[in-house]
Amino acid sequence: MFSIGVSCYYHDSSVSLFRNGHLVFACEEEKFTGVKHDSNFPFKVIEYITKEYKLTKDNVEVVCFYEDTELKKKRVTEYSKKRFFKNPIYSIKKYYNFSKNKRQLEKILPKLSNNVFYSKHHHSHLYYSAFSSPFKESAVVSIDGVGEYDTTTISYYNGKSLEQVHTVSSYPHSIGLFYSAMTSFLGFKPNEGEYKLMGLSSYGKNTDLVNKLNKLIKFEDGEIVCHLKYFKWDKSDTIMYNYELSELLGILPRLTEEKITQRHKDLAFAIQKVYESVFFELLSYVYEKYDTENICLGGGCAYNGLANGKIYKQTKFKHLWIPPAPSDAGSSIGAVINYHTSKGKKVSIPKTPFLGPSYRVNSKFKKSLKGRTFIYLDKLDVLFTIVAKEILKGSVVGFFRDEIEFGSRALGNRSILADPTNPNMKKRINELVKKREGFRPFAPMVTKEGQRNFFHVVEDVPYMNQVVRVKGDYVDELSAVTHVDGTSRIQTVDRSNPIHGLLRECEKRNGFPILLNTSFNIKDKTMVLTPEDALKTFDEVDIDVLVLQNYIIFKKKRNV
């Protein structure tokens, strides 16, 4: 029997599929629609799995939604009263969304609307993080903008279930909304531009802004408390801060296209600093409460790699786990886990992020290769040899193989790869490939066995969710993947990931089992899903070589 998990209507809608308690599929709607952070009901993904796995009312046990829609509707309705006269259409639409899950489900899988389970939002985060972890016991923390009412929750995982889910903060008090509001203040888009804020913060200096921001949010008496005088996310969905914030900081909100000044960089530094201060106070509280050296993180804030990388030094926790999709996307998995454990059933989560669709190169696609320079290789080791040579002579390579990764990080199957030792590569890829801001860093992927030779790592980081320091001897040599502050957001790769072979091939040639890795997409576009998507992006931007399954396609004609 199958169980379906669904996350939708806020951001990063997704679907997961379990067969007899085992996770077999997970994918975000955006990868099918091309709409970044698509929040709509995930029709496309459900249509795909219905066809691929031959789903019917007879073989689907339950459909699990990632949050309690009635409770969410209650909160939205309550606060919409404050917004209604400013934006009545939005308020009505928002209310309506939370009422239509069953009706949407009926359109695709008729007669299943009675087989529905609603997990609480933060419970979904907690269950996914805990049950995907390698731990037999652990503290578990979920931090994001807001679920139904909760914004930060904690629990203890005993290896079989979660104990005593405890709310640390409730709406409108939220460290996640604080960070999003400040992202907006800096001219970036909330729920998307937080990565930009993190990247920008490394260019800032410790100024008076830290003390000013400290007034806005605190952890005290076991709770996160925001000074709501400066914010209005409970009254507006468009502008999240009040004019008093600008007065306090002595800075006007930055317009989207406005030039970034040193003061903006200093503000980004201060925001990250204050976030970390509250974050580590929270984790210290959790450690004292549960007395365990293991911690699992979930919720959108678990993507803050800068803070995550400092947990080992700033707290007493010795072991950290963050799943590949800790935001709302991963909650579709957590909702199903919650259901099965509530029935006393076992679940199993595979130790791989490659859970989405895989596409073969069909005859129609082969016809599109006519007139192009390409080679086909049966043996993967030979393919890696050629690709390694291309990368180390300066080529940028689009890499497309097998199942697409779940989560927002490219982990090898939908990646753009380049030489991390090439000092020109960061600028080239930012400007000509990704077409994005020059201050944004790129991540390195490195073999598990080689990681400690080049980076100050405590544990493996398989899902690119920690920022660590580059060892001093290699800061200059690994310039394309070293940020301005001497750090990198690394991904460690073990032998279970086929791309490990490519890393080893590079090591044979230049001594570095490392590659620059960024997602196979361009600015404002989603990660490529199909071979057709990959070829189109390859043609549009400055990528020299495309690896597509067992094909190597060259942009410029050459003898092969």
N, C-alpha and C positions, 0 to 999 in steps of 0.2 A: 504493500500500500504506500501511496505517496502523501506527503504533507507539503503544503505550499506556504511560504512566508512572503508577506507583502509590506513594503514601506512606501509611503506616498504622502503627497500634499504639503510637504514643507520644503525639503530639498533632497536631492540624491535619491529619488525613488528607485526601488530595486525589488527583485524577486529572488527567492531561494527555493530550492527543491530538495526534499529529503525522500529517500526510498528506504522504507523499513527502519527509520531512525538514523540513516546515514546520509550526510550531505553529499549530493551529487552535482549540484549546479548552483551558481549564484552570479547575478549580473545586474548592473544598473540600467535603467531605462535610457539614460542619456547616450549609451553606447549604440543603441538602436536608432534613436531619433536624431542624434547629432546636436541636441540642445544641452549645453553645459548645465549641470546640476538640475536636470529636468525633474520637476516636482509632481508632474501629472500622474494619474493612475497608470501603472505600467502595462498598458495594453500590449505593446510590442513584445515585451519579454514573455508575458503569459501566453501570447499567441505562439511564440517560438517553442516554449517548453511543452505546450499542449500538443503541438505537431510532432516534435522531436521525441517525446516520451509517451505519446499516444494516451494522453490524460482524458479520463471520463469521470462522470459522477460516481461510477462504480469502483474506480481504483484510486480516488482521492479521498483520504480520510478527513482532512480538515484544511481550511485556509486560515492562516494566522496573521492578524494585522499587528503591526509593531507598537501600536499604542491604543489606549482606551478612548475611542472616538467620542463617546458620550461625555467623559470627563474633560477631554480636550475641548469639545464643543461648549461645555459649561464655562470654561475659563475664557475662551475666545468671545463668547457671548457677553460675559461679564465685563470684559475690558473693551469690547466693541461699542458699548454704550458711551464710552468716553470719546470714541473715534467717529461715531456714526455720522454726525452732522458734518464732519470734515470730509469723510469718504464713505458715504452710505453704500455705494455699489460694491466697494471692496469688502465692507463688513458683511453684507448679505452673501456675497460669493464665498467668503471664508466660512461662514456658518454653514452654507449649503454643502461645501466640500466634505465636511466631517459627517454629513448625513447620508452620503451616497455610495459608500464602499460596497455594500451588498448589491446595489443596482448595477454598478459597474462590473462587478464580478459575474452577474447573471448574463451580461452581454457576451462573455467569452466561454464561461463554464456554467451552463444552465443547471439549475437544481442543486447548486452547491451553496447557495446563500444561507442555508440553515446550518451548514457545517462550518461555522465560523468561531474562531477563538480570538479574543482581544487581550494582548499582553500590555502591561503598562510600559510606557516609553522607556523609562530608565531601567526597568527590569530587563527589557530587551537588550539594552546596552550591556548590562551587568552579566546576563546569561551568556551572551556571545563571547565576551572577553574571557570570562572564567572557564567556560567549557571548551574553548579553543586552545587554552593554555597547556603547557606541559606540567603544571603544578598539581600536586595531590592536595594541597591546601594553600589558601592565599587570601589576602585582603583584596577587595575589588572596589574600584572607584569609577563612577560615571560622571563626567562633567561636560555640559554643553550649554546652549543658549536657554532652551526651555523645552520640556516635554508637555505633559498635561498641566501640571503646576510645578513639579520638581525641576530644579536646575542643577543640583549636585546631590548625588546619592552615594552611599557606601554600603558595603556588605562584607560578609565573610564566606568564602567558598571552602567547603569541607571535603571536596573531591566528588561529592554526589549531588549536592544541592547548595543553594544559597541560604544563609541564615540571617535573620534580622536586618532586612533592608532598611536603612536609616537615612532620612532626609537631612542634608546639611544646609541646603538653601532652597527656597521656593520663590517663584515669580512674585514680584518683579526683581528680586535680588538675584543676580546672576553674574558670575565671572566670565561666562561665555558671551553674554550680551554686552558686558563692559568692553571686552576685546573687540567685538564686532562694531560697537558704537565708535570706538577709537579708530578702527579701520576706516569707517565711513568719514570720520573727522579728517583723516589724512587723504581723503579723496579716492579711496579704493572701495570696491564693491563688497559689502558684507556677505559672509558665507562663501566668499571666493578670494577676496583680496587679503585675507589674513596672512597668507604665505608671503605676500609682498611686504607687509609690515614686518614680518620676521626677518626677511632678507635685508630690509632697509635699516633695521635696528642696529646691525653690526657696524654701520657707518656713523652712528651717533656717539655722543659723549655724555658722561655723567654730569648733569647740570641741575639747576634749581627745579627743573620740571619733575624730577623724581619726587621731591618733597610735596609739590603741588598735587601730583596724581595720587600720592599716598592718602590724601584726604577723601578720595572718591570711593575706595573699596578697601575693606578690612576683613580679616578673619578673627573673630572674637567670640568667646564663650561657645565654641563649637559650631559657629555659624558664619557664613559669608554674608556680609552686609554691604550694600551699595548706598552711597549718598545720592538719593534720587532727585535732589534739587537740580543736579547737573544733567540729568537724563530724562528722556520721555519715550522710551520704547514701549511703555504701557499705554501711551496715548497716541502714538503715531507709528506707522509701519514704514514710513519713508525717511523721516529725519529722526535719528535716535537720541539726539542730545539737545539740550537747551542752550540759549545764548550765554547763560552763566558760565558754561564750560569754557567758552572762548575768552570771557573776562578773566577767569581764574588763570588760564594758561598764558594769556597775553598773546595769543595767536588766533588769527581768523581761520575758519575751516578751509582746507585746501580744495580748490576746484579740480576736477578730474584731470584736465589737461594743463593745469598750472605747473610751472617749473618747481621741482623739488629742491628746497634750500637746506642748508645745514640745520636750521631750526626744526624743520620737518624730520630730519634724520635724528636729531636729539630727542624729539618727541617720541619717535618710534622706539628709540633706546629706552626711554623712561617707561613707556607703556609695557614693554616686555619685562623690564626690571620689576615693576609693580605687580604684574601678573605672576611672575615667578615667586615673589615674596609671599603672596597669598597662597599660591599653589603649594609651596613647600611647608607653610604653616599647616595647611590642610593635611598633607601627607604625614607630617609629624604627629598630628592628632590621630590619624588613622592607625599609624604604627603603635601608638600607645594604647589604642582601643582594642586592637586585635592581636598584638604581640606576635607577629609573623614577619619573616624576612622576605616574603614573596608579595609582589603587588601586581595586579592586573589593572590596566586602564582602558576605559571605553568612553564613548561620546566624542563629539567633534573636537573638543579641546585636546584629545589624545594625539592630534596631528601636530601639536606644538613641539616640534623636535628639539628646539633650543632648550626648553624647560626639561623635556624628557632626558636629554643627555646629561643633565646635572643631578638627577635623582640620586645616583650612587654616592655623590659627594655631599649633597645637601640634606639627605635623610639617612635613616638607618636601614633602609631597604637594600638588600643585596641582589635581588633577582627581579627583573622587570619583564612583563609580557604585554604587548600591544598587538592585537590582530591586524590583518592587512587592511580591513575596512572598518575602523572603529566608529565612524560617523553614522548617520541615519541609514546609510546603505546597508551596513552590517547588521542593523537591527532586524531586518527581515529574517536573518538566521537566528538571532536571539529569541525572537517571538516563537519560532517553532521549538527551540530548545525548551523554553518556558512551558509550552504546552505538553511536550513529551514527559518532562520531569514531573509535572503536576499529575500525570497519569501513572507515575512510577515506572516509566519506560526509559530505556537507555538510549543515548544518542552518541554518534561519533562524528568528529569533524576532521577531515583529512588535513595533513600538514602541508598544504599547498595553497597558493593564492590563485592558481590557474584553474578557475572554476566556471568560466564562461564558454561561449560557443567556439568551436574550431571549424575552419572552413578549408575544404580541399580546393586545389587548383583544378577547375573543371575545363572541359574542352572549349567553352565559350571564352573563358579567360585566356587560355593558351593562344587563341586567335588574336587577342589584343597585344600579344608579344611580337607579332609579325613586324619586321623592320627594326626591331630593337636588338641590341647586343646582349646576349644572355647565355648562361650555361646551366645545365642541369646536373646535379651530383647525387648519387645514391648514398654515398658515404659521408656521414656528418663530420668526421675528422678531416676529410679532404676539404669540405666546405669551410670549416673553421680555419684551415691553413691559408686558404685564399683570402678570406675575410680579414684575418689578422694582418696579412701583408698589406691589404688595402688600407686598413685603419692606420697602420704605422707609417705609411707613406703620405698620410694627410687626408684621406677620404673620410667623409661623413657617411655613415651607413644607417639606413632604415632597416630594422630587424623585425620580421613578422613570422612567427611560427606558432603552431598548435593553438591551445585554448587561450583566450584573452584573460588577463589578470582581473581579479575582483578588487575593487578599491581604486583610489585616485592615483596610486603610484605605478609607474611602469617598472616592471620587475624582470624584464628580459624577453617577453613574448611580443610586446608591442612597444619597442624601444627605438630611440635614435642613439647610436653609439659613435664614439670618437676617441681619439688618443688623449688621455688626461695629461700627458706631458707636453703637449703642443701649446705654447703660450698664446697662440692666436685663436685657439679653438673656442674659448668662452665667448669672445666678442663675435666671432663669425656665426656661431649657432644662435646666439641671442638676436642678432641683427638680421641674418639672412635666412635662417631656418624657422626659429620660433617666432621671430618678429615681435619681440617683447622688450621690456625695460632692461637696460644694460647692467643694472645693479643686482639683478637676480642671479643667484649662484646655480651651479649644476652639481649633481650628485655623482659620486663614484660607486661602481659595483666592484667588489673585491672578493677573492676566494676566501672561504672560511679559514683555511689553514695559513693564509698569508696576511690576514687583516692586522694582526698585532705587530707586524714588521713596519707598518706605515702609519697606523692610527692608534690613538689612545682609547682603546675599547675595553670594556669590562666583560661584556657578553656578546654573543652573536646578535646582529641586527638584521634579520632576514627581510624586513618589510620597510626599510628606509624611514624609520620613525624616530631616530635619534641623531642629534648633531654632536660630533665628537671632535677633539683636537687632532690635527695632523701633526705627526712627529716632526720636530724641528728640522731635521735633515732633509725632509721631503716637501716642505712648504713651497719652495721655489720649483722643484722638479715636477710637482703635481699641481701646477698653477691653474690649469683649466678646471679643476674640481676643488680648489681650495678657496674659501671665501676670504674676504678682506681681513677678517679677524683670526685667520689661521685655522678655521674649522671646516668640516665637511659633514653633510648628511648622508651617511654611508648605507650601503646595502651589502650584507655579507651573503655569499653564494656558496652553498655546499654542492656535493656531487649529485644530489637528486635533481638539480636544475641543469638541464643540458647545456646552458650557456657557460657553465663552469669550464667546459672543454675549450671554449673560445678564450676565456681568461687565461687558462694554462698555456694556450698557444701564443698569446701575446707575451706572457712571461718568458717563454723560451727565446723570444726575439729581443726584448728590451729590459727584462728583469722585473717588470711590473705586472702582477696578475690583476690588473686594474683597468677599467674602462670608464670613460664619461658616459653616463646613462641619463637620458631624459625621455619623457613620454613621446610616443610617435604621434604627434599632432602639431598644429600651429596655433598661434594666438586666437583665443575665443572659439576654438574648435575642440571637439572631443577626440579622444584616442581612437585611432583607426580600428574598425571592427572587421571588415572584409578585405579580401585581396584587391577588390576594386577600389576601396577607400585608400589602401596603401599605395597603389599605383598612381592614383590621382594626386595624393599629397606629394609623392616622390617627384611628379612632374611639375608641381607648383612651386617648390622651394629648392633651396641649395643643398640637396642631398645627392651624393655622387653615386652611391651603390644601394640597391635594394635587395635584401635577402628575403625571399618569399617562399616559405616552406623549403624545398630543396633547390629552388632556382636562385641564381645570382644574376641580377639585372643591372647593367651599367648604363649610366646616363649618356656618356660619351662613347662613340664608337671606338673600338680597340680590337686588337688581335687577342683572342682567347683560346 
